[in-house]
Amino acid sequence: MRGTGCGESGGAATCYTWLADDDRAEEHARETIQMYTRPAGSSNAPMRVADAHIDLGIVHARRGDLDAAVDEGMVAFDIDRRSLTNLTFELDDAAKVDPGQVLIQEWDEKRQQDVDVVISLGAFERMGQDPRNCP
């Protein structure tokens, strides 16, 4: 089993978004945007910034601010040198997870590949995982 994306290229904001810890997700997304956005507005890590905008959009949507959610998504899709496939997968993954749930990947013996599985946060913790280990 692979974890929730903590420490991977998705970063802490994505991890906290998947865990539905919206305050921490927002904090880390804003830090990522600030850290990787140059004064002139360009980015030295455009995919990280785009991912952070997607995370902010998900947070806004959960809070009921759909205009802000759409705005963040549009910013993400307007960033140069992006992978639309990656951003689309993140949006699809986030749509699978409700508050109190965690998206993990497990090995499916029958298919011989990793598959997405949504489990409760309690089940995740019983597996010995700790969401506080997110960077």
Buried (B, 14 or more C-beta within 10 A) or exposed (E): EEBBBBEEEBBBBBBBBBBBBBEBBBBBBBBBBEEBBEEEEEBEBBBBBBBBBBBBBBBBBBEEBEEBBEBBBEBBBEBEEBEEEBBEEBBEBBEEBEEEBBBBBEEEEEEEEEEEBBBEBEBBEEEEBEBEEBE
